[in-house]
Amino acid sequence: MAWNEPGGGNKDPWSGKSGGDQGPPDLDEVVRKLQEKLGGLFGGNKSGGNGGSGGGGGFNLPGGALAARTVAIIVGVLVLAWLATGLYIVAPAERGVVMRFGKYLDTTDPGPHWLIPYPFETVEKVNVDEVSTFSHQAAMLTKDENIVDVELTIQSLVQDPAQFLFQDQSPERSIKDATETVVRKTIGGSKLDFILTDGREAIETIIRERVQELLDLYKTGLKVTSVNMQPAKPPEQVKEAFDDAIKAREDKQRSENQAEAYSNQVLPQARGEAARIIADAKAYRDKVVAESEGEASRFTSVLAAYLKAPEVTRERLYLDTMQEVLSGTNKVVLDVKEGASNLYLPLDQLMRNRQTTGVTAPPPPAAPAEAEPRPAVARPVDRDRRAR
């Protein structure tokens, strides 16, 4: 039942009194009471008349004007406070994603920024320097139909904050699925020996590139920074056989290294010996050619001299030939036409001197003869006379 309905016992909500014949509250009275309360709040005088022009009001303003000004001040303060909520600061490791009515608007860099406060625009900060890490381990089938246990670690970070927030519903799940797909495809296309030996780095590079291609295709906004693959291991059931195969491979590598070392030792010596033999052959060739050219030149010069003086040249050739032939014999030719025939020649001493020096020493003077006044002396062979 309403407060102003007849029936007695009704109470006026404005005056706190009961009565059945009271009308609506006086608006001036309400404004006056509000003015007194505001005047006491701002330091005004509460004692005065009933509102109006010259009473005891704290602001000496009409009630309606004071209320409007108060409301304006309150509204202005609230508006300023609301605008101040649009200030935000982006940390150095973050990027701010600004949205207007839930739609992507812009990506802000580190530093202070301002946006139209809620509910018009909002900002969500994304850490782009935080590295996310997860591991993947599984037993996979290789190209040559062998089973190998593969374990690797993937590290990633946010590259595009807008794509990370809006393009993919779950980027973390997408990168895990992409990693599993790429790893199985890569291991399934490689042979076991390549995976266990020197193919780990190549496999890491292939996995990183292929996973990044899928993340870019899905627009996850993530970037793969590194892929670390642990050494692949065979299953425990066949581990001993694989160990034997690895030992055999190591023995093979050691034998190849020893053979290579021996080859590096022998080949240079052989090459040096071959080079020496070739050099000796070239030197002998040059010597023979030079001697032949010299003989040919000497023969040409002798021929020219013979054409000019045949008799003299012929006699000269004969004497040179006889000297060359007789120089190696132990015979001595003497001219004793005018002298004694009793001579002493130390032939043994002459032969020794000839063998040691290669030059015929002149014989010592002979002892004087008794019958002759002048001893005969050994003289060198007269080549002209011998020629005659």
KANORBEL-V697826 format. One record per residue. N is the residue number from 0. SS is DSSP state (H for helix, E for strand, L for the rest). PSI is psi in radians with two decimals (NA if undefined). BURIAL is b if it has 9 or more other C-alpha atoms within 8 Angstrom, else e. Layout:
# KANORBEL-V697826
N_SS_PSI_BURIAL + N_SS_PSI_BURIAL
This chain:
# KANORBEL-V697826
0_L_2.32_e + 1_L_2.80_e + 2_L_-0.45_e + 3_L_0.21_e + 4_L_2.59_e + 5_L_2.67_e + 6_L_-0.04_e + 7_L_2.71_e + 8_L_0.19_e + 9_L_2.54_b + 10_E_2.41_b + 11_L_2.08_b + 12_L_-0.31_e + 13_L_-0.67_e + 14_L_-0.27_e + 15_L_0.20_e + 16_L_2.70_e + 17_E_2.58_e + 18_L_2.59_b + 19_L_-0.11_b + 20_L_0.25_e + 21_L_2.53_e + 22_L_-2.88_e + 23_L_2.75_e + 24_L_2.72_e + 25_L_2.17_e + 26_H_-0.65_e + 27_H_-0.65_e + 28_H_-0.71_b + 29_H_-0.76_b + 30_H_-0.66_b + 31_H_-0.74_b + 32_H_-0.69_e + 33_H_-0.65_e + 34_H_-0.70_b + 35_H_-0.71_b + 36_H_-0.76_b + 37_H_-0.62_b + 38_H_-0.70_b + 39_H_-0.55_b + 40_H_-0.65_e + 41_L_0.21_e + 42_L_0.33_e + 43_L_3.09_b + 44_L_2.19_b + 45_L_-0.48_b + 46_L_2.25_e + 47_L_-3.00_b + 48_L_-2.85_e + 49_L_1.22_e + 50_L_3.00_b + 51_L_-2.71_b + 52_L_-0.74_e + 53_L_0.29_e + 54_L_-2.77_b + 55_L_0.38_b + 56_L_2.56_b + 57_L_-0.42_b + 58_L_-0.14_e + 59_L_0.65_b + 60_L_2.71_b + 61_L_2.65_b + 62_H_-0.73_b + 63_H_-0.72_e + 64_H_-0.72_e + 65_H_-0.72_b + 66_H_-0.73_b + 67_H_-0.72_e + 68_H_-0.70_e + 69_H_-0.78_e + 70_H_-0.69_e + 71_H_-0.72_e + 72_H_-0.77_e + 73_H_-0.76_e + 74_H_-0.71_e + 75_H_-0.73_e + 76_H_-0.73_e + 77_H_-0.67_e + 78_H_-0.76_e + 79_H_-0.73_e + 80_H_-0.67_e + 81_H_-0.73_b + 82_H_-0.60_b + 83_H_-0.44_e + 84_L_-0.18_e + 85_L_-0.14_b + 86_E_2.37_b + 87_E_2.73_e + 88_E_2.29_e + 89_E_2.20_b + 90_L_2.80_e + 91_L_-0.54_e + 92_L_0.13_b + 93_E_2.90_b + 94_E_2.43_b + 95_E_2.22_b + 96_E_1.94_b + 97_E_2.34_b + 98_E_2.40_b + 99_E_2.01_b + 100_L_0.65_e + 101_L_-0.07_e + 102_E_2.43_e + 103_E_2.31_b + 104_E_-0.89_e + 105_E_2.83_e + 106_E_2.13_b + 107_E_2.58_b + 108_L_3.03_e + 109_L_2.50_b + 110_E_3.11_e + 111_E_2.50_e + 112_E_2.91_b + 113_E_2.51_e + 114_L_2.90_e + 115_L_2.14_b + 116_L_2.96_b + 117_L_2.41_e + 118_L_0.22_e + 119_L_-0.96_e + 120_E_2.58_b + 121_E_2.82_b + 122_E_2.48_e + 123_E_2.22_e + 124_E_2.36_b + 125_E_2.27_b + 126_E_2.03_b + 127_L_-0.07_b + 128_L_-0.10_e + 129_L_2.16_e + 130_L_2.19_e + 131_E_2.38_e + 132_E_2.39_e + 133_E_2.73_e + 134_E_2.66_e + 135_E_2.26_b + 136_E_2.35_e + 137_E_2.75_e + 138_E_2.22_e + 139_E_2.78_b + 140_E_2.27_b + 141_L_3.12_b + 142_L_-0.64_b + 143_L_0.43_e + 144_L_0.77_e + 145_L_2.68_e + 146_E_2.36_b + 147_E_2.48_b + 148_E_2.15_b + 149_E_2.33_b + 150_E_2.25_b + 151_E_2.83_b + 152_E_2.29_b + 153_E_2.29_b + 154_E_2.38_b + 155_E_2.87_b + 156_E_2.94_b + 157_E_2.15_b + 158_L_-0.69_e + 159_L_1.80_e + 160_H_-0.64_b + 161_H_-0.81_b + 162_H_-0.63_b + 163_H_-0.59_b + 164_H_-0.58_e + 165_H_-0.46_e + 166_L_-0.59_b + 167_L_2.36_b + 168_L_-0.64_e + 169_L_1.51_e + 170_H_-0.62_b + 171_H_-0.75_e + 172_H_-0.61_e + 173_H_-0.73_b + 174_H_-0.57_b + 175_H_-0.77_e + 176_H_-0.71_e + 177_H_-0.67_b + 178_H_-0.79_b + 179_H_-0.73_b + 180_H_-0.82_e + 181_H_-0.72_b + 182_H_-0.77_b + 183_H_-0.66_b + 184_H_-0.70_e + 185_H_-0.81_b + 186_H_-0.64_b + 187_H_-0.34_b + 188_L_0.15_e + 189_L_2.64_b + 190_L_2.79_b + 191_H_-0.75_b + 192_H_-0.68_e + 193_H_-0.64_b + 194_H_-0.69_b + 195_H_-0.40_b + 196_L_-1.82_e + 197_L_0.31_e + 198_L_0.11_b + 199_H_-0.79_b + 200_H_-0.71_e + 201_H_-0.69_e + 202_H_-0.71_b + 203_H_-0.77_b + 204_H_-0.75_b + 205_H_-0.75_b + 206_H_-0.76_b + 207_H_-0.75_b + 208_H_-0.75_e + 209_H_-0.67_b + 210_H_-0.69_b + 211_H_-0.65_b + 212_H_-0.74_e + 213_H_-0.69_b + 214_H_-0.67_b + 215_H_-0.61_b + 216_H_-0.67_e + 217_H_-0.13_e + 218_L_0.92_b + 219_L_-0.30_b + 220_L_0.18_b + 221_E_2.69_b + 222_E_2.22_b + 223_E_2.10_b + 224_E_-0.61_e + 225_E_2.66_e + 226_E_2.01_b + 227_E_1.99_e + 228_E_2.21_b + 229_L_2.72_e + 230_L_2.23_e + 231_L_2.55_b + 232_E_2.48_e + 233_E_2.88_b + 234_L_2.71_b + 235_H_-0.51_e + 236_H_-0.50_e + 237_H_0.37_e + 238_H_-0.67_b + 239_H_-0.73_e + 240_H_-0.68_e + 241_H_-0.64_b + 242_H_-0.72_e + 243_H_-0.72_e + 244_H_-0.67_e + 245_H_-0.69_e + 246_H_-0.74_e + 247_H_-0.69_e + 248_H_-0.67_e + 249_H_-0.70_e + 250_H_-0.71_e + 251_H_-0.77_e + 252_H_-0.67_e + 253_H_-0.73_e + 254_H_-0.72_e + 255_H_-0.67_e + 256_H_-0.70_e + 257_H_-0.74_e + 258_H_-0.68_e + 259_H_-0.69_e + 260_H_-0.75_e + 261_H_-0.72_e + 262_H_-0.73_e + 263_H_-0.42_e + 264_H_-0.70_e + 265_H_-0.73_e + 266_H_-0.78_e + 267_H_-0.66_e + 268_H_-0.76_e + 269_H_-0.74_e + 270_H_-0.69_e + 271_H_-0.73_e + 272_H_-0.74_e + 273_H_-0.70_e + 274_H_-0.65_e + 275_H_-0.76_e + 276_H_-0.74_e + 277_H_-0.70_e + 278_H_-0.71_e + 279_H_-0.71_e + 280_H_-0.72_e + 281_H_-0.69_e + 282_H_-0.76_e + 283_H_-0.73_e + 284_H_-0.81_e + 285_H_-0.66_e + 286_H_-0.84_e + 287_H_-0.72_e + 288_H_-0.73_e + 289_H_-0.74_e + 290_H_-0.72_e + 291_H_-0.74_e + 292_H_-0.64_e + 293_H_-0.76_e + 294_H_-0.74_e + 295_H_-0.69_e + 296_H_-0.70_e + 297_H_-0.74_e + 298_H_-0.66_e + 299_H_-0.71_e + 300_H_-0.69_e + 301_H_-0.69_b + 302_H_-0.70_e + 303_H_-0.70_e + 304_H_-0.66_b + 305_H_-0.69_b + 306_H_-0.52_e + 307_H_-0.76_e + 308_L_1.52_e + 309_H_-0.80_b + 310_H_-0.83_e + 311_H_-0.72_e + 312_H_-0.70_b + 313_H_-0.79_b + 314_H_-0.66_b + 315_H_-0.70_e + 316_H_-0.68_e + 317_H_-0.79_b + 318_H_-0.72_b + 319_H_-0.66_e + 320_H_-0.76_e + 321_H_-0.68_e + 322_H_-0.68_e + 323_H_-0.63_e + 324_H_-0.81_e + 325_H_-0.25_e + 326_L_-0.32_e + 327_L_0.14_e + 328_L_2.97_e + 329_L_0.38_e + 330_L_2.51_e + 331_L_2.21_e + 332_L_2.19_e + 333_L_2.60_e + 334_L_1.78_e + 335_L_0.46_e + 336_L_-0.67_e + 337_L_1.37_e + 338_L_3.09_b + 339_L_2.68_b + 340_L_-0.07_e + 341_L_1.75_e + 342_L_2.75_e + 343_L_2.09_e + 344_L_2.07_e + 345_L_1.43_e + 346_H_-0.67_e + 347_H_-0.69_e + 348_H_-0.64_e + 349_H_-0.70_b + 350_H_-0.71_b + 351_H_-0.74_e + 352_H_-0.65_b + 353_H_-0.65_b + 354_H_-0.61_e + 355_H_-0.73_e + 356_H_-0.44_e + 357_L_0.11_e + 358_L_2.39_e + 359_L_2.07_e + 360_L_2.56_e + 361_L_2.44_e + 362_L_2.63_e + 363_L_2.77_e + 364_L_2.44_e + 365_L_2.72_b + 366_L_2.56_e + 367_L_2.41_b + 368_L_2.65_b + 369_L_-0.64_e + 370_L_-0.40_e + 371_L_2.50_e + 372_L_-0.40_e + 373_L_2.18_e + 374_L_2.67_b + 375_L_2.46_b + 376_L_2.40_e + 377_L_2.25_b + 378_L_2.68_e + 379_L_2.72_e + 380_L_2.31_e + 381_L_1.91_e + 382_H_-0.61_e + 383_H_-0.66_e + 384_H_-0.69_e + 385_H_-0.59_e + 386_H_-0.67_e + 387_L_NA_e
